């Protein structure tokens, strides 16, 4: 589908930051010890200012995906993000496993998070990113019901926007059947372009890999998309409690410098990018 980029640009880059803070440890990993919670506190109170500073150096507008738990626990961090001119999108309530939930509970939690956004941010978000990038069978319906313009959780493309299709039926023997496309636009993500699983020390696995390998992967993926996907979109996902650690932050800054050195790169929020995409 065509993406009408601003004059003088040829490729869009969305830097996204998930402010999961303490919610990810409680909601995804079931960990509420002071040790885990302190890591989330670092992300909100130390990580957010560091990431904002790194973005400001290149005048990069970013999209921050924030669970309502983080908005309510760390309102000063949310205010700093808004004061810096960035976008805040929905990201669940407490980083909940929505793929395991019944439709009514998932819908109830959507009401909870939107109420918090209206209270803290001042308006409803235009976009949504599901916790842990998971959908249930009801998620697309709920996003359409609540009028979201975009989602950024799925992976059927890598560097192009698209409208995700529901699955009409699933069959191991006869193949799956696709249903209707969604009303919202999908801004695809990738685990290869996420700092958290590869760099963080997690309860179920230890990442903590060398930053040079991660930087090389991010640069290779950007270079491929920039050179081979005309009018494409590159989406990077970082987490303040991970990327703002000193050695990770230096890697992040080197990556931003590499991207910014290319002609015709347009750094933009997801909403601004989606506004320039139209169906054929």
C-alpha positions, 0 to 999 in steps of 0.5 A: 500500500502507498505511503506518501512521505513528506517531500525530500524523504524516502523512508520512515523510521518510528522509534518506539519506547515501551514504558512497562516499568513495574507492570511487566514484572507483575503482569507478565512474570508474576514477580512483585519482589522489591528487586524486580520492582526496583528495575521498573522504578529505574526505567521510569525515573532514570531511564525515561529522562535518559531516553528523552535526552537521546531522542532530543539530540536528534530532534526525534519524535517517538511513540511511547507505549505505556500501560495504564499501571505505569501512567498511574504509578509514575505520572511524572514520567508520563508528563515528561514524555508529553512535555517533550512532544512525544506520542503516548499509545495504549499498552494494556493495563498491567502488561496482562496476558490478553491471549489467555483472557475471555473477551469480556475481561479483555474488554473491561481492561480496555475500559480501565486503560482508556480511563487512565489515559483520559485522566493522565494524558488528557485524551484517548490514544489513537494507537495500541500495542498489546502486552507481549505482542499477543492478540486473542481472538477478540482483540481485533474486534475490540480495537475496532469497537473502540475506534483505534486507528492503528495497532503495532503488535503483529508481524505479517510484514516487516517494513510495510504497513498493512491491514491485518486479516482475521482468521476465519477458520483454522485447520491442521489438515485442510489449511487455514482460511483468512477472513476480512481485513481489519479497519485499523492499520498495522505497524509491524514489529519484530523480536529482532528489533526489540531490546528487552528479550536480548539484553535484559536479565529475565526470570525465564531466560538470561539475555545480557548479550554483547551489545556489538552483535545487537547493534550490528543486527539493527544496522543490518536490518535498517540498511536492508530496509532503507535500500530495498523497501521503497517508502518503507517503515522501520520500527524499533522497540526499546524499553527505558529500564533496558536501553537506558543502562549505560552500555546499552544507551551508548549502543542506542545512540550509535544506532540513532546516529547511523540512521540519521546519517542517511539522506531522506530519513523521516523520523516520525511518530506512528500516528504521523506515519499512519496518517500518510498511508492509504489503501490502494 
